[in-house]
Amino acid sequence: MRPEDILELLRLHPFEPFRLHLSDGASYEIWHPDMAIVQRSKVIVAVPGPEGPDGPAEGVVHCSLSHITRTEPADRSGMTA
């Protein structure tokens, strides 16, 4: 996947939460544009803590763009806050 593909999703107005799927089977949900930093070869994703996406991040994961297999809209019913 190209950095521009992710940036396009992050810049949608209004923003629409989405999920990144990786080649190892992992997936990460982006509930807010500030939850992801796009670099040339990877996306750094904030992992929400127990308070959900509106609270402080518990950590981050580095997702290589070459391992992102697809994106899809995130299911809002699974969102906690």
N, C-alpha and C positions, 0 to 999 in steps of 0.2 A: 504494500500500500504506500502511496506517496504522502508526504507531509501535508500537501495541499488538500488531500481528501479529508483528513482529520480536521484541519483548520476550517474547512468549509462547514463541517458539522458544528464546530465550536462557535462559529460566527453567525449561525442562523438567528434570525430575529423574528418572532420570539424563539428563544432557545428551546430545543426539543431534546430531552435526555436520550442517550443512546448507550448501547453495549458494544464493547470491543470483544471479538472472539479471536483467540490465539491458536496457533498450530498445535500446541500441547494440550488443548482442550480447556484451558483456563478462559475465564471471561471476566470483564471488569465493566462496571456501570459508571457512566459519567452523568451525574445529576445536575451539574452546574459547570459552566465553562471554565471556572477557576480550578476545577478538579484535575485539569490536564495541562501539561506543558509539552508543546510539540517542538522537537528538535529535528535535525536533518535525518537522523537514522532511528530515532526512538520517540516514544511518548512516555512521559513520566506521569503516572496516574496516582492521585491521592486516594488512599484507602480509608473510608470513613470509620470512625471509632464507634463506640456504643451509642452515642447520641445521634447517629445517622449523618447524612450528608450536610446538615446544617451545623454540626458540631465540629470540634477539632479533628484533624486527620489522625489516624492511628499509625500510619506509615505511608510509604510510597512503593510503587512497583515500576520497574523500567520495562517497557514493552517495545521490543524491536519492531520497527515498521515492517520488516520483511517477514515477521511471524504473525502479523495481524491478517487473519484470513477473511474476515468480513465484519461489517457493522450492522446493527439493527436497532430499531427504536427500543428503548427500555420500557419495561412494564411498570407503569406508575403505581399499580396496586401493591408492588413489593417495596415501595419507597417508605422508609421509616424516618421520623424526625421528631 
